[in-house]
Amino acid sequence: MVKISFCGISGSGMSSLAQILRLSGHEVQGSDRNFDLGRDLQNKAALEKMGVKIFPQDGSGITPDLDFVCASTAVEDNIPDIKAAKQQNITIKTRPQLLAETFHSYKYGIAVGGTSGKTTTTAMIGFILDKANKKPCMINGGLLKDYEEKSAIANIIYNKGDICVVEADESNGSIDLYNPYISVINNISADHKTLDELVELFQCFANRTSHCVVINDDYSLCRKITHQGNLLNFSLKNPQADFYADNITALPNGIRYNLKGKTFTLNLIGAFNVANALAAIAVCSQMGIDIFQAAEILQQFHGTKRRLEIIGNKNNITVIDDFAHNPDKVKASVSALRHYAGRLIIMFQPHGFGPMRSLGKDIMKEFSANMADDDILIMPEIFFVGGTVTKDISSADLINYFKTISKSKAYFVADKDEAKEKILSLVKPSDRIIIMGARDNSLTDLCRQILEKL
């Protein structure tokens, strides 16, 4: 047993790892500046209930008896906990390092990579394996609707078995730390790195995979990936793919598809979720699960929080919460919503000044390409959680650019409160309100506030 302190423990990635290590019998504690500011208190209570001690993020919890401190990659060196750990010569590990160590302690490691769809695909794989009694451990970034009553914070599946399923994040380079038994490359598209960098990164990921690589045949860059062992592909376009779905039909609260002559449904919207399902079915076929059994199990899957999640409907107005934050995710979400009737009022809160410098215009192009003329885009200022950064771009700049390429109406507002008032002033029956963005846990609360005011 080791004693670990997590700095930034409320984050989705950190809280999942903290829970797994606590359930594995280790002594776990942590701090988070959101707790100190009175935010994310539900997470704080859930962690404390499972025996995780929470300290203020002032260095007081960093004591010589700690084996190491685990720090989120978003945490800077001037944070009191980090300074205290360095003063006491306590080992500091990043979250990716600790996750990789945990991952490699299992016999069968399944790592899901790609610039989009990682969270849902990881959740689908974990769900199938769990329901098929394969006893997986799954460590995820999103909250699983089907496990809200089973986990303190529902971003894990915990069993004492020999399988571990994780998201392999390319944005911070942590994907380089994994040597999987099975790997998934869901797609390759512009996000945090150039396309050439991404192809090289995912090829190295495939090279380190011992048994099987699963790739999306619908992305030309994925088709460049090679593997010395098993290479399986899935597709919504190519009938020759190893796993191919056709007759995809949008349903009021889901989607229907055919797999090898049999019809299945998902409790999720968007054709991209059929692609995610094919990836999960392909992986599970390599773990001894019949493909039709896997598809049947997925019919019980209700998805992850903030992935086109319907918060509620009132006065014939639907409020939807969504995590989309890069060009590919925006394209997938908005194009999926376009399959259904009703005007879209989208509030998109971008995060990170650096990402918006490099990707902001591409995101605006995807909104423009996929929104109808009567749809509305509203953007508050770029979300910022603290630290040292150059603030040389604004949401106002992106809105001004959007207006030059789109016929849709667009508004810049100062903050989320102003965005809420703007939405309420514009909304009418049959509209769909989408609150879109990443990293800010209060966006779901904003959805509920809007729903209440309708």
C-alpha positions as CSV (number, residue, x, y, z in Angstrom):
1,M,0.0,0.0,0.0
2,V,1.2,3.5,-0.9
3,K,0.1,6.9,0.3
4,I,-0.7,9.4,-2.5
5,S,-1.8,13.0,-2.6
6,F,-3.5,14.2,-5.8
7,C,-3.1,17.9,-6.6
8,G,-6.2,18.8,-8.7
9,I,-8.2,15.8,-7.6
10,S,-11.6,17.1,-8.8
11,G,-10.7,17.0,-12.5
12,S,-12.4,14.1,-14.5
13,G,-9.0,12.4,-15.2
14,M,-7.6,12.8,-11.8
15,S,-10.7,11.8,-9.9
16,S,-11.1,8.6,-11.9
17,L,-7.5,7.5,-11.1
18,A,-7.8,8.5,-7.5
19,Q,-10.9,6.3,-7.1
20,I,-9.3,3.3,-8.7
21,L,-6.2,3.6,-6.4
22,R,-8.4,4.0,-3.4
23,L,-10.5,1.0,-4.3
24,S,-7.3,-1.0,-4.9
25,G,-6.4,-0.4,-1.2
26,H,-4.1,2.6,-1.3
27,E,-4.3,5.6,1.0
28,V,-5.5,8.5,-1.1
29,Q,-5.8,12.2,-0.3
30,G,-5.9,15.3,-2.4
31,S,-6.7,19.0,-2.9
32,D,-8.3,21.1,-5.6
33,R,-8.6,24.9,-6.0
34,N,-12.2,24.4,-7.1
35,F,-13.0,23.0,-3.7
36,D,-11.3,26.0,-2.1
37,L,-13.5,28.3,-4.2
38,G,-16.7,26.5,-3.2
39,R,-17.1,24.7,-6.6
40,D,-17.4,21.0,-7.4
41,L,-18.6,20.3,-3.9
42,Q,-20.5,17.2,-5.0
43,N,-17.2,15.7,-6.1
44,K,-15.6,16.6,-2.8
45,A,-18.4,14.9,-0.8
46,A,-18.2,11.8,-3.0
47,L,-14.5,11.4,-2.6
48,E,-14.6,11.9,1.1
49,K,-17.4,9.3,1.4
50,M,-15.1,6.7,-0.1
51,G,-12.3,7.5,2.3
52,V,-10.3,10.1,0.4
53,K,-9.1,12.9,2.7
54,I,-9.4,16.4,1.2
55,F,-7.0,19.3,2.2
56,P,-7.0,22.9,1.1
57,Q,-4.6,23.5,-1.7
58,D,-2.2,25.5,0.5
59,G,0.5,22.9,1.0
60,S,-0.8,21.7,4.4
61,G,-1.6,18.2,3.1
62,I,1.9,17.6,1.9
63,T,3.7,15.7,4.6
64,P,6.9,13.5,4.7
65,D,4.9,10.3,5.0
66,L,3.7,10.6,1.4
67,D,5.1,8.1,-1.1
68,F,4.5,10.6,-3.9
69,V,2.3,13.5,-5.1
70,C,0.3,13.1,-8.4
71,A,-0.2,16.4,-10.2
72,S,-2.5,17.2,-13.0
73,T,-0.8,18.5,-16.1
74,A,-2.8,21.7,-15.7
75,V,-1.2,22.4,-12.3
76,E,1.7,24.8,-12.3
77,D,5.0,24.7,-10.3
78,N,4.0,27.7,-8.1
79,I,1.0,25.8,-6.6
80,P,1.6,25.5,-2.8
81,D,1.3,21.7,-2.8
82,I,3.9,21.3,-5.5
83,K,6.2,23.8,-3.9
84,A,5.8,21.9,-0.6
85,A,6.5,18.5,-2.2
86,K,9.7,19.9,-3.8
87,Q,10.9,21.4,-0.5
88,Q,10.5,18.0,1.2
89,N,12.0,16.0,-1.7
90,I,8.8,14.1,-2.3
91,T,8.5,12.4,-5.7
92,I,6.1,14.2,-8.0
93,K,4.4,12.1,-10.8
94,T,2.1,13.5,-13.5
95,R,-1.3,12.0,-13.9
96,P,-0.3,10.4,-17.3
97,Q,2.7,8.8,-15.6
98,L,0.7,7.3,-12.8
99,L,-2.1,6.2,-15.2
100,A,0.4,4.4,-17.4
101,E,1.9,2.6,-14.4
102,T,-1.6,1.5,-13.3
103,F,-2.4,0.5,-16.9
104,H,0.7,-1.7,-17.2
105,S,0.0,-3.5,-14.0
106,Y,-2.8,-5.4,-15.8
107,K,-2.3,-8.3,-18.1
108,Y,-4.6,-7.0,-20.9
109,G,-4.4,-3.2,-21.5
110,I,-6.8,-1.6,-23.9
111,A,-6.0,2.0,-24.9
112,V,-8.4,4.1,-26.9
113,G,-6.8,6.9,-29.0
114,G,-7.9,9.4,-31.6
115,T,-8.7,13.0,-31.7
116,S,-12.4,12.5,-31.1
117,G,-14.7,9.9,-29.6
118,K,-12.2,8.5,-27.1
119,T,-14.4,9.0,-24.0
120,T,-17.6,7.3,-25.5
121,T,-15.6,4.5,-27.1
122,T,-13.7,3.8,-23.9
123,A,-17.0,3.8,-22.0
124,M,-18.6,1.4,-24.5
125,I,-15.7,-1.1,-24.3
126,G,-15.8,-1.0,-20.5
127,F,-19.6,-1.4,-20.5
128,I,-19.6,-4.4,-22.9
129,L,-16.7,-6.2,-21.0
130,D,-18.4,-5.5,-17.6
131,K,-21.9,-6.8,-18.8
132,A,-20.2,-9.8,-20.4
133,N,-18.6,-10.6,-17.0
134,K,-15.0,-10.0,-18.1
135,K,-14.4,-8.0,-15.0
136,P,-12.6,-4.9,-16.5
137,C,-11.2,-1.9,-14.8
138,M,-12.1,1.2,-16.8
139,I,-10.6,4.7,-16.2
140,N,-12.3,7.4,-18.1
141,G,-12.6,11.1,-18.5
142,G,-16.4,11.3,-18.8
143,L,-19.2,10.4,-16.4
144,L,-21.0,7.2,-17.3
145,K,-24.8,7.4,-16.9
146,D,-25.2,3.7,-16.3
147,Y,-22.8,3.8,-13.3
148,E,-24.0,6.8,-11.3
149,E,-25.3,4.7,-8.5
150,K,-22.2,2.4,-8.4
151,S,-19.3,4.9,-8.4
152,A,-18.6,7.9,-6.1
153,I,-17.9,9.8,-9.3
154,A,-19.1,7.7,-12.2
155,N,-16.0,7.9,-14.5
156,I,-14.8,4.4,-13.6
157,I,-15.7,0.8,-13.7
158,Y,-13.9,-1.2,-11.0
159,N,-13.5,-4.9,-10.9
160,K,-10.7,-7.1,-9.6
161,G,-9.7,-8.6,-13.0
162,D,-6.9,-8.6,-15.5
163,I,-8.3,-6.1,-18.0
164,C,-7.7,-2.3,-17.9
165,V,-9.4,0.1,-20.4
166,V,-8.2,3.7,-20.6
167,E,-8.3,6.8,-22.9
168,A,-5.0,7.5,-24.5
169,D,-4.7,11.2,-24.8
170,E,-2.6,12.6,-27.6
171,S,-3.0,16.3,-26.7
172,N,-0.4,16.2,-23.9
173,G,1.8,13.4,-25.2
174,S,0.7,10.9,-22.6
175,I,-0.2,8.4,-25.4
176,D,3.5,7.8,-25.8
177,L,3.6,6.2,-22.3
178,Y,1.3,3.2,-23.3
179,N,2.2,-0.3,-24.5
180,P,-1.3,-1.7,-25.1
181,Y,-2.4,-5.2,-25.8
182,I,-5.2,-3.7,-28.0
183,S,-5.3,-0.1,-29.2
184,V,-7.9,1.9,-31.0
185,I,-7.4,4.8,-33.3
186,N,-10.8,6.3,-33.7
187,N,-9.8,9.1,-36.1
188,I,-7.0,11.5,-36.9
189,S,-7.9,15.1,-37.4
190,A,-6.6,18.6,-36.4
191,D,-6.7,19.2,-32.7
192,H,-3.7,20.0,-30.5
193,K,-1.0,19.0,-33.0
194,T,-0.3,19.1,-36.8
195,L,-1.6,16.3,-38.9
196,D,1.9,15.1,-39.7
197,E,2.7,15.0,-36.0
198,L,-0.5,13.1,-35.3
199,V,0.1,10.4,-37.9
200,E,3.6,9.8,-36.6
201,L,2.4,9.7,-33.0
202,F,-0.4,7.2,-33.7
203,Q,1.9,5.1,-35.8
204,C,4.3,4.8,-32.8
205,F,1.2,4.0,-30.7
206,A,0.4,1.2,-33.1
207,N,4.0,-0.1,-33.1
208,R,3.9,-0.4,-29.3
209,T,0.7,-2.5,-29.5
210,S,1.3,-6.2,-29.0
211,H,-1.9,-7.9,-30.2
212,C,-4.3,-5.8,-32.3
213,V,-4.9,-2.3,-33.6
214,V,-8.4,-1.2,-34.5
215,I,-8.6,1.8,-36.9
216,N,-11.4,3.9,-38.5
217,D,-11.3,3.2,-42.2
218,D,-13.4,6.3,-43.0
219,Y,-10.4,8.6,-42.2
220,S,-7.7,8.6,-44.9
221,L,-5.0,9.3,-42.3
222,C,-6.0,6.3,-40.3
223,R,-5.6,4.1,-43.4
224,K,-1.9,5.0,-43.3
225,I,-1.4,3.2,-40.0
226,T,0.3,-0.2,-40.2
227,H,0.7,-3.0,-37.7
228,Q,2.9,-6.1,-37.6
229,G,0.1,-8.2,-36.0
230,N,-3.7,-7.9,-36.2
231,L,-5.1,-4.8,-37.9
232,L,-8.9,-4.5,-37.9
233,N,-10.8,-1.7,-39.5
234,F,-14.4,-0.4,-39.1
235,S,-16.4,1.8,-41.4
236,L,-19.7,3.5,-42.1
237,K,-18.8,3.8,-45.8
238,N,-16.7,0.8,-46.9
239,P,-18.6,-2.5,-47.1
240,Q,-15.3,-4.3,-47.3
241,A,-14.3,-3.2,-43.8
242,D,-14.0,-5.8,-41.0
243,F,-16.8,-4.1,-39.1
244,Y,-19.3,-2.3,-41.3
245,A,-22.6,-0.7,-40.4
246,D,-25.3,0.4,-42.9
247,N,-29.0,1.4,-43.0
248,I,-28.2,4.0,-40.3
249,T,-31.5,5.7,-39.3
250,A,-32.0,8.5,-36.9
251,L,-34.7,7.8,-34.2
252,P,-36.3,10.4,-31.8
253,N,-33.9,9.5,-29.0
254,G,-31.3,7.2,-30.6
255,I,-30.1,5.7,-33.8
256,R,-30.6,2.4,-35.6
257,Y,-28.1,0.5,-37.7
258,N,-27.4,-2.9,-39.4
259,L,-24.4,-5.0,-38.6
260,K,-23.8,-8.1,-40.7
261,G,-27.6,-8.4,-41.5
262,K,-28.9,-7.8,-38.0
263,T,-30.5,-4.6,-36.7
264,F,-29.5,-2.9,-33.5
265,T,-30.2,0.4,-31.8
266,L,-28.2,2.8,-29.6
267,N,-29.7,5.2,-27.0
268,L,-27.4,7.9,-28.5
269,I,-27.8,10.2,-31.5
270,G,-25.4,10.8,-34.3
271,A,-23.9,8.4,-36.9
272,F,-20.5,9.0,-35.2
273,N,-21.8,7.0,-32.3
274,V,-22.4,4.0,-34.6
275,A,-18.7,4.3,-35.6
276,N,-17.8,4.4,-31.9
277,A,-19.9,1.3,-31.3
278,L,-18.2,-0.5,-34.2
279,A,-14.8,0.3,-32.6
280,A,-15.9,-1.1,-29.3
281,I,-17.4,-4.2,-30.8
282,A,-14.2,-4.9,-32.7
283,V,-12.1,-4.6,-29.6
284,C,-14.4,-6.9,-27.6
285,S,-14.3,-9.5,-30.4
286,Q,-10.6,-9.8,-29.6
287,M,-11.5,-10.4,-25.9
288,G,-13.6,-13.4,-26.8
289,I,-17.0,-11.7,-27.0
290,D,-19.3,-12.6,-29.9
291,I,-20.0,-9.5,-32.0
292,F,-23.8,-9.8,-31.9
293,Q,-23.6,-10.2,-28.1
294,A,-21.5,-7.1,-27.9
295,A,-24.0,-5.2,-30.1
296,E,-26.9,-6.4,-28.0
297,I,-25.2,-5.3,-24.8
298,L,-24.7,-1.8,-26.3
299,Q,-28.4,-1.5,-26.7
300,Q,-28.5,-1.1,-22.9
301,F,-25.8,1.6,-22.9
302,H,-26.9,5.2,-22.1
303,G,-23.8,7.1,-22.8
304,T,-21.6,9.5,-21.0
305,K,-22.5,12.9,-19.5
306,R,-22.1,16.0,-21.6
307,R,-22.0,14.1,-25.0
308,L,-25.1,15.5,-26.6
309,E,-26.9,14.8,-23.3
310,I,-30.5,15.9,-23.2
311,I,-31.0,17.7,-19.9
312,G,-34.7,18.2,-20.4
313,N,-37.6,19.5,-22.4
314,K,-40.0,22.3,-21.4
315,N,-42.6,24.1,-23.5
316,N,-41.4,22.2,-26.5
317,I,-37.9,23.5,-26.1
318,T,-35.0,21.0,-25.6
319,V,-31.9,21.8,-23.6
320,I,-28.8,19.8,-24.5
321,D,-25.3,19.6,-22.8
322,D,-22.3,18.9,-25.0
323,F,-18.5,18.6,-24.6
324,A,-17.6,19.5,-28.2
325,H,-14.5,21.8,-28.2
326,N,-12.4,21.2,-31.3
327,P,-13.3,21.3,-35.0
328,D,-14.0,17.6,-35.4
329,K,-16.2,17.4,-32.3
330,V,-18.1,20.5,-33.3
331,K,-18.7,19.1,-36.8
332,A,-19.9,15.7,-35.3
333,S,-22.3,17.3,-32.8
334,V,-23.9,20.0,-35.0
335,S,-24.2,17.7,-38.0
336,A,-25.9,15.1,-35.7
337,L,-28.3,17.7,-34.4
338,R,-29.2,18.8,-38.0
339,H,-30.9,15.4,-38.5
340,Y,-33.7,16.6,-36.3
341,A,-36.2,19.4,-36.7
342,G,-35.9,22.7,-34.9
343,R,-33.7,25.7,-34.8
344,L,-30.4,25.5,-32.9
345,I,-29.4,28.1,-30.4
346,I,-25.8,27.2,-29.5
347,M,-23.8,28.7,-26.7
348,F,-20.2,27.7,-27.3
349,Q,-17.7,28.5,-24.5
350,P,-14.1,28.0,-25.9
351,H,-11.3,27.1,-23.5
352,G,-7.7,28.0,-23.7
353,F,-6.1,31.0,-25.3
354,G,-3.4,28.9,-27.1
355,P,-5.9,26.4,-28.6
356,M,-8.1,29.3,-29.8
357,R,-5.2,30.9,-31.5
358,S,-4.5,27.7,-33.4
359,L,-7.9,26.2,-33.8
360,G,-10.4,29.0,-33.3
361,K,-11.0,29.8,-36.9
362,D,-11.3,26.1,-37.8
363,I,-14.0,25.7,-35.1
364,M,-15.9,28.7,-36.5
365,K,-15.7,27.2,-40.0
366,E,-17.3,24.0,-38.7
367,F,-20.1,25.9,-37.0
368,S,-20.6,27.9,-40.3
369,A,-20.6,24.7,-42.4
370,N,-23.1,22.8,-40.3
371,M,-25.5,25.4,-38.9
372,A,-28.6,26.5,-40.8
373,D,-29.2,30.2,-41.7
374,D,-31.7,30.7,-38.9
375,D,-29.5,29.0,-36.2
376,I,-27.8,31.2,-33.6
377,L,-24.3,31.1,-32.1
378,I,-23.6,32.8,-28.8
379,M,-20.1,32.9,-27.3
380,P,-19.0,34.2,-23.9
381,E,-15.3,35.0,-23.3
382,I,-12.7,32.2,-23.4
383,F,-12.8,30.0,-20.3
384,F,-9.7,30.5,-18.2
385,V,-8.9,28.6,-15.0
386,G,-5.7,30.5,-13.9
387,G,-2.0,30.4,-14.6
388,T,0.4,32.2,-16.8
389,V,-0.9,32.8,-20.3
390,T,-0.9,35.3,-23.1
391,K,-4.4,36.6,-23.6
392,D,-4.1,37.9,-27.1
393,I,-7.3,36.5,-28.5
394,S,-11.0,36.9,-27.5
395,S,-14.2,35.2,-28.3
396,A,-15.2,38.5,-29.8
397,D,-12.5,38.0,-32.4
398,L,-13.9,34.6,-33.3
399,I,-17.5,35.9,-33.5
400,N,-16.4,38.7,-35.8
401,Y,-14.7,36.1,-38.0
402,F,-17.7,33.9,-38.0
403,K,-19.9,36.8,-39.2
404,T,-17.7,37.1,-42.3
405,I,-18.2,33.4,-43.3
406,S,-21.8,32.6,-42.1
407,K,-25.4,33.8,-42.6
408,S,-26.3,32.6,-39.1
409,K,-26.7,35.2,-36.4
410,A,-23.9,35.4,-33.8
411,Y,-23.4,37.3,-30.6
412,F,-20.4,37.9,-28.3
413,V,-21.4,38.2,-24.6
414,A,-19.2,38.9,-21.6
415,D,-19.9,35.8,-19.6
416,K,-22.3,32.8,-19.0
417,D,-24.8,34.9,-17.1
418,E,-25.2,37.2,-20.0
419,A,-25.3,34.3,-22.4
420,K,-28.2,32.8,-20.4
421,E,-30.2,36.0,-20.6
422,K,-29.5,36.3,-24.3
423,I,-30.7,32.7,-24.9
424,L,-33.9,33.3,-22.9
425,S,-34.6,36.4,-24.8
426,L,-34.3,34.6,-28.2
427,V,-35.7,31.2,-27.6
428,K,-39.1,30.1,-28.9
429,P,-41.0,26.7,-29.0
430,S,-39.5,23.9,-31.1
431,D,-35.9,25.4,-30.5
432,R,-33.1,23.3,-29.2
433,I,-30.6,25.0,-26.9
434,I,-27.1,23.5,-26.9
435,I,-24.6,24.5,-24.2
436,M,-21.2,23.5,-25.6
437,G,-17.7,23.5,-24.3
438,A,-15.1,21.7,-22.2
439,R,-13.2,21.9,-18.9
440,D,-15.9,24.0,-17.1
441,N,-18.0,21.8,-14.8
442,S,-20.6,24.5,-14.3
443,L,-21.9,24.3,-17.9
444,T,-24.2,21.5,-16.9
445,D,-25.6,23.7,-14.1
446,L,-26.1,26.4,-16.7
447,C,-28.2,24.0,-18.7
448,R,-30.4,23.3,-15.7
449,Q,-30.8,27.0,-14.9
450,I,-31.9,27.7,-18.4
451,L,-34.3,24.8,-18.4
452,E,-35.8,26.1,-15.1
453,K,-36.4,29.5,-16.6
454,L,-38.1,28.4,-19.8
